[in-house]
Amino acid sequence: MRQAAWLMVLAGAAALAVAWWSEHGLGHVPCGLCLWERWPYRMLLVLGMLAAVLPRDAARGALSLCVPVLVVAAGLGFVHVGVEQGWWPSPLPECRAPTFRGGSFAQRLASMPARPAKPCDAATYLVPGVPLSMAAAGCLYALVLIPFVRRGTRVRTRFRGRGRKSIQG
């Protein structure tokens, strides 16, 4: 169980590190959905740390909470992929192009953001030539982690002779 907890810490830190590197190292501008997709990995990091230091039963509970967090991460990634593919519009208003109504040209310029936002339907690819956006990779990453959490929360049993003995792991 402690191994699964530390795996969640590393998995959350790795996801956030890739997002940070993409933004600050490669200069990719994150969209609104990209920023939302980072929250489950922050929670995963915290839950993993709690599961690593809490007593066994509380640690199992903290580790169990990682499953719904990963389901949310996968869901956010799936929604983002749908927006990228044009299957549906973004649920976030900041992902849509701004519309300016009325007012002078100076008022329109003043209402524009200092840093332009990236539209949510413009996919970001980390590996050139590989048609897997960061949103799709995040969705798959979360889905791959779920079995590791579930395996880490199981109570293992061993057979010794005729009796069955439960071993907390």
TORPA-4810 file (N, C-alpha, C, O; in nm, 3 decimals):
<nodes>
NODE_1_0.082_-0.118_0.000_0.000_0.000_0.000_0.087_0.125_0.000_0.056_0.222_-0.070_M
NODE_2_0.194_0.125_0.075_0.281_0.243_0.079_0.346_0.267_-0.058_0.369_0.381_-0.097_R
NODE_3_0.375_0.158_-0.129_0.433_0.174_-0.263_0.334_0.244_-0.357_0.373_0.331_-0.435_Q
NODE_4_0.208_0.206_-0.349_0.106_0.270_-0.432_0.092_0.417_-0.393_0.070_0.502_-0.479_A
NODE_5_0.103_0.447_-0.264_0.094_0.586_-0.219_0.208_0.669_-0.279_0.185_0.778_-0.331_A
NODE_6_0.329_0.618_-0.272_0.442_0.691_-0.328_0.434_0.698_-0.480_0.480_0.796_-0.540_W
NODE_7_0.376_0.596_-0.542_0.354_0.601_-0.686_0.259_0.716_-0.722_0.280_0.784_-0.823_L
NODE_8_0.154_0.737_-0.641_0.062_0.847_-0.666_0.131_0.983_-0.648_0.104_1.077_-0.723_M
NODE_9_0.219_0.993_-0.549_0.296_1.116_-0.530_0.381_1.142_-0.655_0.382_1.253_-0.709_V
NODE_10_0.452_1.039_-0.700_0.537_1.055_-0.818_0.455_1.082_-0.944_0.494_1.164_-1.027_L
NODE_11_0.341_1.015_-0.957_0.257_1.032_-1.075_0.200_1.174_-1.081_0.198_1.236_-1.187_A
NODE_12_0.153_1.225_-0.967_0.102_1.362_-0.962_0.212_1.463_-0.990_0.191_1.559_-1.064_G
NODE_13_0.328_1.442_-0.930_0.441_1.533_-0.952_0.487_1.529_-1.097_0.520_1.633_-1.154_A
NODE_14_0.489_1.410_-1.157_0.531_1.397_-1.297_0.435_1.470_-1.391_0.479_1.540_-1.483_A
NODE_15_0.305_1.455_-1.368_0.207_1.522_-1.453_0.221_1.673_-1.442_0.217_1.744_-1.543_A
NODE_16_0.237_1.723_-1.322_0.253_1.867_-1.302_0.386_1.916_-1.359_0.394_2.028_-1.411_L
NODE_17_0.490_1.834_-1.350_0.620_1.872_-1.406_0.614_1.881_-1.558_0.673_1.972_-1.617_A
NODE_18_0.545_1.789_-1.622_0.531_1.794_-1.768_0.453_1.919_-1.809_0.488_1.986_-1.906_V
NODE_19_0.346_1.951_-1.735_0.269_2.072_-1.765_0.355_2.197_-1.747_0.349_2.289_-1.828_A
NODE_20_0.434_2.200_-1.639_0.521_2.314_-1.614_0.626_2.328_-1.724_0.650_2.437_-1.774_W
NODE_21_0.688_2.216_-1.761_0.790_2.216_-1.865_0.731_2.261_-1.999_0.794_2.337_-2.073_W
NODE_22_0.612_2.213_-2.030_0.546_2.252_-2.154_0.521_2.402_-2.158_0.539_2.467_-2.261_S
NODE_23_0.478_2.455_-2.044_0.446_2.598_-2.038_0.571_2.685_-2.031_0.585_2.779_-2.109_E
NODE_24_0.660_2.654_-1.940_0.776_2.741_-1.917_0.898_2.704_-2.000_0.976_2.791_-2.038_H
NODE_25_0.914_2.577_-2.029_1.030_2.534_-2.108_1.006_2.544_-2.257_1.094_2.588_-2.332_G
NODE_26_0.887_2.504_-2.301_0.857_2.504_-2.444_0.778_2.626_-2.489_0.764_2.650_-2.609_L
NODE_27_0.727_2.702_-2.393_0.655_2.824_-2.426_0.511_2.804_-2.470_0.451_2.896_-2.527_G
NODE_28_0.453_2.686_-2.444_0.312_2.665_-2.478_0.224_2.741_-2.380_0.248_2.740_-2.260_H
NODE_29_0.124_2.806_-2.433_0.029_2.880_-2.349_-0.085_2.784_-2.315_-0.148_2.729_-2.405_V
NODE_30_-0.113_2.764_-2.187_-0.224_2.674_-2.151_-0.359_2.742_-2.170_-0.373_2.863_-2.150_P
NODE_31_-0.457_2.664_-2.208_-0.594_2.717_-2.219_-0.664_2.696_-2.085_-0.606_2.640_-1.991_C
NODE_32_-0.788_2.740_-2.077_-0.865_2.725_-1.954_-0.882_2.580_-1.912_-0.870_2.547_-1.794_G
NODE_33_-0.910_2.492_-2.009_-0.926_2.350_-1.976_-0.794_2.289_-1.930_-0.792_2.204_-1.840_L
NODE_34_-0.684_2.331_-1.990_-0.552_2.282_-1.948_-0.528_2.313_-1.800_-0.478_2.229_-1.725_C
NODE_35_-0.565_2.434_-1.760_-0.545_2.473_-1.621_-0.634_2.392_-1.528_-0.592_2.356_-1.418_L
NODE_36_-0.757_2.362_-1.569_-0.846_2.278_-1.488_-0.791_2.136_-1.476_-0.805_2.072_-1.372_W
NODE_37_-0.730_2.086_-1.583_-0.679_1.949_-1.583_-0.563_1.929_-1.485_-0.530_1.815_-1.453_E
NODE_38_-0.502_2.033_-1.439_-0.392_2.021_-1.343_-0.441_1.995_-1.200_-0.367_1.937_-1.120_R
NODE_39_-0.563_2.036_-1.168_-0.612_2.023_-1.030_-0.618_1.878_-0.980_-0.576_1.853_-0.867_W
NODE_40_-0.669_1.783_-1.057_-0.670_1.646_-1.004_-0.530_1.594_-0.970_-0.514_1.517_-0.876_P
NODE_41_-0.430_1.635_-1.046_-0.294_1.587_-1.017_-0.237_1.653_-0.891_-0.155_1.593_-0.821_Y
NODE_42_-0.279_1.774_-0.863_-0.242_1.836_-0.735_-0.305_1.758_-0.619_-0.240_1.731_-0.517_R
NODE_43_-0.432_1.722_-0.637_-0.501_1.645_-0.533_-0.439_1.506_-0.519_-0.427_1.455_-0.408_M
NODE_44_-0.400_1.446_-0.630_-0.336_1.314_-0.627_-0.206_1.319_-0.549_-0.176_1.228_-0.471_L
NODE_45_-0.131_1.423_-0.569_-0.006_1.443_-0.497_-0.030_1.451_-0.346_0.041_1.386_-0.269_L
NODE_46_-0.128_1.529_-0.305_-0.159_1.545_-0.163_-0.212_1.414_-0.103_-0.169_1.373_0.004_V
NODE_47_-0.306_1.349_-0.174_-0.361_1.223_-0.123_-0.254_1.116_-0.113_-0.253_1.037_-0.019_L
NODE_48_-0.165_1.112_-0.210_-0.055_1.015_-0.205_0.036_1.039_-0.085_0.079_0.944_-0.019_G
NODE_49_0.066_1.167_-0.058_0.150_1.198_0.059_0.080_1.160_0.189_0.142_1.107_0.281_M
NODE_50_-0.050_1.187_0.196_-0.126_1.148_0.316_-0.125_0.997_0.333_-0.104_0.946_0.443_L
NODE_51_-0.148_0.925_0.224_-0.151_0.778_0.231_-0.015_0.722_0.269_-0.007_0.614_0.327_A
NODE_52_0.090_0.793_0.237_0.225_0.745_0.269_0.260_0.761_0.417_0.344_0.688_0.469_A
NODE_53_0.196_0.857_0.486_0.235_0.885_0.624_0.128_0.850_0.728_0.160_0.838_0.847_V
NODE_54_0.004_0.833_0.686_-0.103_0.802_0.781_-0.097_0.656_0.826_-0.035_0.573_0.759_L
NODE_55_-0.163_0.624_0.939_-0.175_0.483_0.979_-0.248_0.403_0.871_-0.319_0.459_0.787_P
NODE_56_-0.230_0.272_0.875_-0.275_0.182_0.768_-0.419_0.203_0.722_-0.442_0.218_0.602_R
NODE_57_-0.516_0.205_0.813_-0.656_0.218_0.770_-0.685_0.356_0.710_-0.755_0.366_0.610_D
NODE_58_-0.632_0.461_0.771_-0.651_0.595_0.717_-0.578_0.609_0.584_-0.626_0.676_0.492_A
NODE_59_-0.462_0.546_0.573_-0.387_0.549_0.447_-0.465_0.480_0.336_-0.467_0.527_0.222_A
NODE_60_-0.530_0.370_0.369_-0.611_0.300_0.269_-0.726_0.390_0.222_-0.760_0.391_0.104_R
NODE_61_-0.786_0.463_0.315_-0.893_0.556_0.278_-0.844_0.668_0.189_-0.909_0.702_0.090_G
NODE_62_-0.728_0.726_0.223_-0.672_0.834_0.141_-0.636_0.782_0.002_-0.659_0.850_-0.098_A
NODE_63_-0.579_0.662_-0.003_-0.542_0.603_-0.131_-0.666_0.570_-0.214_-0.665_0.583_-0.336_L
NODE_64_-0.772_0.527_-0.147_-0.898_0.498_-0.218_-0.956_0.623_-0.284_-1.019_0.614_-0.389_S
NODE_65_-0.936_0.738_-0.222_-0.985_0.863_-0.279_-0.913_0.901_-0.409_-0.961_0.985_-0.485_L
NODE_66_-0.799_0.838_-0.433_-0.725_0.866_-0.557_-0.802_0.816_-0.679_-0.787_0.872_-0.787_C
NODE_67_-0.884_0.713_-0.664_-0.959_0.659_-0.779_-1.057_0.762_-0.834_-1.051_0.791_-0.954_V
NODE_68_-1.146_0.821_-0.753_-1.235_0.922_-0.812_-1.159_1.044_-0.865_-1.203_1.107_-0.962_P
NODE_69_-1.049_1.078_-0.802_-0.969_1.191_-0.851_-0.915_1.159_-0.991_-0.916_1.244_-1.079_V
NODE_70_-0.868_1.037_-1.011_-0.818_0.997_-1.143_-0.930_0.986_-1.245_-0.909_1.014_-1.363_L
NODE_71_-1.048_0.945_-1.201_-1.163_0.941_-1.293_-1.197_1.084_-1.338_-1.228_1.106_-1.455_V
NODE_72_-1.191_1.179_-1.247_-1.215_1.319_-1.283_-1.106_1.366_-1.380_-1.137_1.435_-1.478_V
NODE_73_-0.981_1.331_-1.354_-0.872_1.369_-1.445_-0.895_1.313_-1.584_-0.877_1.384_-1.684_A
NODE_74_-0.934_1.187_-1.591_-0.961_1.126_-1.722_-1.081_1.193_-1.789_-1.081_1.215_-1.910_A
NODE_75_-1.183_1.224_-1.710_-1.302_1.291_-1.765_-1.269_1.429_-1.820_-1.316_1.465_-1.929_G
NODE_76_-1.190_1.506_-1.747_-1.150_1.638_-1.795_-1.069_1.626_-1.924_-1.087_1.704_-2.018_L
NODE_77_-0.979_1.528_-1.928_-0.901_1.505_-2.049_-0.990_1.467_-2.166_-0.968_1.514_-2.278_G
NODE_78_-1.089_1.383_-2.141_-1.181_1.341_-2.247_-1.263_1.460_-2.299_-1.281_1.475_-2.420_F
NODE_79_-1.312_1.543_-2.208_-1.387_1.662_-2.248_-1.299_1.752_-2.334_-1.343_1.805_-2.436_V
NODE_80_-1.173_1.769_-2.293_-1.081_1.853_-2.368_-1.053_1.795_-2.508_-1.048_1.869_-2.606_H
NODE_81_-1.036_1.664_-2.516_-1.016_1.600_-2.646_-1.139_1.623_-2.735_-1.125_1.650_-2.854_V
NODE_82_-1.258_1.613_-2.677_-1.380_1.639_-2.753_-1.386_1.781_-2.807_-1.432_1.804_-2.919_G
NODE_83_-1.338_1.876_-2.727_-1.333_2.016_-2.772_-1.230_2.029_-2.885_-1.256_2.095_-2.985_V
NODE_84_-1.113_1.967_-2.866_-1.010_1.972_-2.970_-1.057_1.912_-3.102_-1.025_1.963_-3.209_E
NODE_85_-1.133_1.806_-3.094_-1.180_1.737_-3.214_-1.306_1.800_-3.273_-1.349_1.761_-3.382_Q
NODE_86_-1.365_1.895_-3.204_-1.485_1.961_-3.252_-1.612_1.881_-3.228_-1.714_1.905_-3.293_G
NODE_87_-1.608_1.787_-3.134_-1.726_1.706_-3.103_-1.829_1.788_-3.026_-1.949_1.764_-3.038_W
NODE_88_-1.784_1.883_-2.946_-1.872_1.970_-2.868_-1.795_2.098_-2.835_-1.673_2.101_-2.842_W
NODE_89_-1.867_2.204_-2.799_-1.799_2.328_-2.761_-1.744_2.317_-2.619_-1.787_2.233_-2.540_P
NODE_90_-1.649_2.401_-2.588_-1.591_2.402_-2.455_-1.695_2.445_-2.352_-1.774_2.536_-2.378_S
NODE_91_-1.694_2.381_-2.236_-1.787_2.424_-2.130_-1.741_2.552_-2.060_-1.817_2.610_-1.982_P
NODE_92_-1.618_2.595_-2.086_-1.564_2.713_-2.019_-1.578_2.837_-2.106_-1.542_2.833_-2.224_L
NODE_93_-1.631_2.946_-2.051_-1.647_3.067_-2.132_-1.513_3.127_-2.175_-1.505_3.192_-2.280_P
NODE_94_-1.407_3.106_-2.096_-1.277_3.164_-2.133_-1.213_3.095_-2.253_-1.113_3.144_-2.306_E
NODE_95_-1.269_2.984_-2.296_-1.216_2.913_-2.413_-1.275_2.965_-2.544_-1.231_2.926_-2.652_C
NODE_96_-1.371_3.051_-2.534_-1.434_3.106_-2.654_-1.369_3.240_-2.690_-1.315_3.309_-2.603_R
NODE_97_-1.375_3.275_-2.814_-1.320_3.403_-2.858_-1.400_3.516_-2.797_-1.523_3.508_-2.789_A
NODE_98_-1.332_3.622_-2.752_-1.405_3.734_-2.693_-1.486_3.809_-2.799_-1.445_3.819_-2.915_P
NODE_99_-1.598_3.861_-2.757_-1.679_3.945_-2.846_-1.685_4.084_-2.784_-1.704_4.099_-2.664_T
NODE_100_-1.670_4.183_-2.868_-1.672_4.322_-2.822_-1.793_4.390_-2.882_-1.816_4.384_-3.003_F
NODE_101_-1.870_4.452_-2.797_-1.990_4.522_-2.842_-1.983_4.667_-2.801_-1.957_4.700_-2.685_R
NODE_102_-2.006_4.753_-2.896_-2.015_4.895_-2.866_-1.886_4.953_-2.810_-1.784_4.885_-2.803_G
NODE_103_-1.894_5.075_-2.772_-1.779_5.141_-2.712_-1.680_5.190_-2.815_-1.688_5.158_-2.934_G
NODE_104_-1.588_5.268_-2.767_-1.486_5.323_-2.856_-1.375_5.221_-2.876_-1.368_5.118_-2.809_S
NODE_105_-1.288_5.252_-2.971_-1.174_5.165_-2.997_-1.084_5.156_-2.874_-1.032_5.049_-2.843_F
NODE_106_-1.066_5.267_-2.803_-0.984_5.268_-2.681_-1.045_5.178_-2.573_-0.971_5.110_-2.501_A
NODE_107_-1.178_5.177_-2.560_-1.243_5.090_-2.462_-1.225_4.944_-2.499_-1.206_4.859_-2.412_Q
NODE_108_-1.231_4.914_-2.626_-1.209_4.776_-2.671_-1.067_4.731_-2.641_-1.045_4.619_-2.594_R
NODE_109_-0.969_4.817_-2.669_-0.830_4.782_-2.640_-0.808_4.763_-2.490_-0.736_4.673_-2.448_L
NODE_110_-0.871_4.848_-2.410_-0.855_4.838_-2.265_-0.916_4.710_-2.210_-0.870_4.660_-2.107_A
NODE_111_-1.017_4.655_-2.275_-1.083_4.534_-2.225_-1.013_4.406_-2.270_-1.049_4.297_-2.225_S
NODE_112_-0.915_4.419_-2.357_-0.843_4.300_-2.404_-0.746_4.252_-2.296_-0.688_4.334_-2.224_M
NODE_113_-0.727_4.120_-2.284_-0.633_4.069_-2.185_-0.489_4.105_-2.222_-0.457_4.124_-2.339_P
NODE_114_-0.403_4.114_-2.119_-0.263_4.148_-2.142_-0.191_4.035_-2.218_-0.106_4.061_-2.303_A
NODE_115_-0.227_3.914_-2.186_-0.166_3.797_-2.252_-0.278_3.721_-2.321_-0.374_3.680_-2.257_R
NODE_116_-0.266_3.700_-2.452_-0.374_3.631_-2.520_-0.388_3.487_-2.472_-0.289_3.418_-2.447_P
NODE_117_-0.512_3.443_-2.458_-0.539_3.306_-2.414_-0.535_3.213_-2.534_-0.566_3.252_-2.647_A
NODE_118_-0.497_3.091_-2.508_-0.496_2.990_-2.613_-0.637_2.932_-2.622_-0.696_2.898_-2.520_K
NODE_119_-0.690_2.919_-2.743_-0.823_2.856_-2.753_-0.816_2.709_-2.714_-0.717_2.642_-2.742_P
NODE_120_-0.920_2.661_-2.650_-0.922_2.523_-2.601_-0.928_2.421_-2.714_-0.897_2.304_-2.693_C
NODE_121_-0.969_2.464_-2.832_-0.978_2.367_-2.942_-0.848_2.356_-3.021_-0.842_2.282_-3.119_D
NODE_122_-0.744_2.428_-2.981_-0.612_2.418_-3.044_-0.527_2.321_-2.963_-0.478_2.355_-2.855_A
NODE_123_-0.511_2.202_-3.015_-0.438_2.096_-2.943_-0.290_2.130_-2.931_-0.232_2.192_-3.019_A
NODE_124_-0.230_2.087_-2.819_-0.087_2.101_-2.797_-0.025_1.962_-2.805_-0.067_1.870_-2.734_T
NODE_125_0.074_1.947_-2.891_0.142_1.820_-2.908_0.285_1.834_-2.857_0.357_1.926_-2.896_Y
NODE_126_0.327_1.741_-2.770_0.463_1.746_-2.716_0.563_1.679_-2.808_0.677_1.724_-2.820_L
NODE_127_0.521_1.572_-2.874_0.611_1.496_-2.960_0.570_1.521_-3.105_0.462_1.479_-3.146_V
NODE_128_0.655_1.588_-3.181_0.620_1.616_-3.321_0.596_1.486_-3.399_0.672_1.389_-3.387_P
NODE_129_0.491_1.486_-3.476_0.459_1.370_-3.559_0.374_1.265_-3.489_0.322_1.174_-3.555_G
NODE_130_0.358_1.274_-3.358_0.275_1.179_-3.284_0.140_1.246_-3.259_0.133_1.346_-3.187_V
NODE_131_0.033_1.192_-3.318_-0.098_1.259_-3.306_-0.167_1.234_-3.172_-0.280_1.186_-3.168_P
NODE_132_-0.097_1.266_-3.064_-0.152_1.249_-2.929_-0.134_1.382_-2.856_-0.023_1.419_-2.818_L
NODE_133_-0.245_1.452_-2.838_-0.238_1.582_-2.772_-0.210_1.562_-2.623_-0.223_1.451_-2.570_S
NODE_134_-0.172_1.670_-2.558_-0.149_1.663_-2.413_-0.277_1.624_-2.340_-0.271_1.552_-2.241_M
NODE_135_-0.393_1.670_-2.388_-0.520_1.636_-2.325_-0.547_1.486_-2.337_-0.589_1.422_-2.240_A
NODE_136_-0.523_1.430_-2.455_-0.543_1.285_-2.474_-0.444_1.205_-2.390_-0.480_1.104_-2.331_A
NODE_137_-0.320_1.252_-2.385_-0.219_1.183_-2.304_-0.256_1.187_-2.156_-0.238_1.089_-2.085_A
NODE_138_-0.308_1.302_-2.110_-0.350_1.313_-1.970_-0.465_1.220_-1.938_-0.469_1.161_-1.830_G
NODE_139_-0.558_1.206_-2.030_-0.671_1.115_-2.011_-0.622_0.970_-2.000_-0.661_0.898_-1.908_C
NODE_140_-0.536_0.929_-2.093_-0.482_0.793_-2.090_-0.396_0.769_-1.966_-0.402_0.662_-1.906_L
NODE_141_-0.318_0.866_-1.928_-0.231_0.857_-1.809_-0.315_0.830_-1.684_-0.280_0.743_-1.604_Y
NODE_142_-0.423_0.904_-1.668_-0.510_0.884_-1.551_-0.572_0.745_-1.552_-0.578_0.678_-1.448_A
NODE_143_-0.617_0.700_-1.668_-0.678_0.567_-1.677_-0.578_0.455_-1.648_-0.614_0.353_-1.589_L
NODE_144_-0.454_0.474_-1.688_-0.350_0.374_-1.661_-0.317_0.366_-1.512_-0.281_0.260_-1.463_V
NODE_145_-0.329_0.477_-1.441_-0.294_0.479_-1.298_-0.400_0.414_-1.209_-0.367_0.366_-1.100_L
NODE_146_-0.524_0.411_-1.253_-0.633_0.358_-1.169_-0.608_0.215_-1.122_-0.626_0.188_-1.003_I
NODE_147_-0.566_0.120_-1.208_-0.541_-0.016_-1.158_-0.431_-0.023_-1.051_-0.436_-0.109_-0.963_P
NODE_148_-0.333_0.065_-1.058_-0.227_0.065_-0.957_-0.282_0.107_-0.821_-0.242_0.053_-0.718_F
NODE_149_-0.373_0.203_-0.821_-0.435_0.245_-0.694_-0.520_0.131_-0.639_-0.512_0.098_-0.521_V
NODE_150_-0.600_0.072_-0.726_-0.689_-0.036_-0.680_-0.608_-0.153_-0.626_-0.647_-0.215_-0.527_R
NODE_151_-0.499_-0.185_-0.691_-0.414_-0.295_-0.643_-0.351_-0.260_-0.508_-0.337_-0.347_-0.421_R
NODE_152_-0.315_-0.134_-0.491_-0.253_-0.092_-0.365_-0.349_-0.090_-0.247_-0.306_-0.097_-0.133_G
NODE_153_-0.480_-0.079_-0.274_-0.577_-0.074_-0.164_-0.634_-0.211_-0.129_-0.708_-0.223_-0.031_T
NODE_154_-0.601_-0.312_-0.204_-0.654_-0.446_-0.174_-0.592_-0.503_-0.048_-0.477_-0.477_-0.014_R
NODE_155_-0.672_-0.582_0.021_-0.622_-0.657_0.136_-0.576_-0.791_0.080_-0.654_-0.864_0.019_V
NODE_156_-0.451_-0.821_0.102_-0.396_-0.946_0.049_-0.420_-1.060_0.145_-0.417_-1.043_0.267_R
NODE_157_-0.445_-1.176_0.089_-0.464_-1.296_0.172_-0.366_-1.403_0.127_-0.332_-1.414_0.009_T
NODE_158_-0.321_-1.480_0.225_-0.233_-1.594_0.197_-0.295_-1.717_0.259_-0.365_-1.710_0.361_R
NODE_159_-0.268_-1.828_0.197_-0.316_-1.954_0.252_-0.200_-2.021_0.324_-0.093_-2.041_0.267_F
NODE_160_-0.223_-2.056_0.449_-0.124_-2.129_0.527_-0.191_-2.252_0.582_-0.281_-2.245_0.666_R
NODE_161_-0.148_-2.360_0.536_-0.208_-2.485_0.584_-0.355_-2.486_0.549_-0.393_-2.463_0.434_G
NODE_162_-0.439_-2.513_0.649_-0.583_-2.521_0.626_-0.652_-2.388_0.651_-0.763_-2.366_0.601_R
NODE_163_-0.590_-2.299_0.726_-0.653_-2.172_0.760_-0.616_-2.063_0.661_-0.519_-2.074_0.586_G
NODE_164_-0.692_-1.961_0.664_-0.669_-1.847_0.578_-0.630_-1.729_0.666_-0.701_-1.697_0.761_R
NODE_165_-0.521_-1.665_0.635_-0.475_-1.555_0.718_-0.470_-1.428_0.634_-0.414_-1.426_0.524_K
NODE_166_-0.529_-1.324_0.687_-0.531_-1.196_0.617_-0.405_-1.118_0.654_-0.366_-1.109_0.770_S
NODE_167_-0.343_-1.063_0.553_-0.224_-0.981_0.574_-0.254_-0.844_0.520_-0.286_-0.828_0.402_I
NODE_168_-0.244_-0.745_0.605_-0.267_-0.608_0.562_-0.143_-0.560_0.487_-0.032_-0.574_0.538_Q
NODE_169_-0.161_-0.505_0.367_-0.043_-0.465_0.290_-0.044_-0.329_0.254_0.048_-0.281_0.189_G
</nodes>
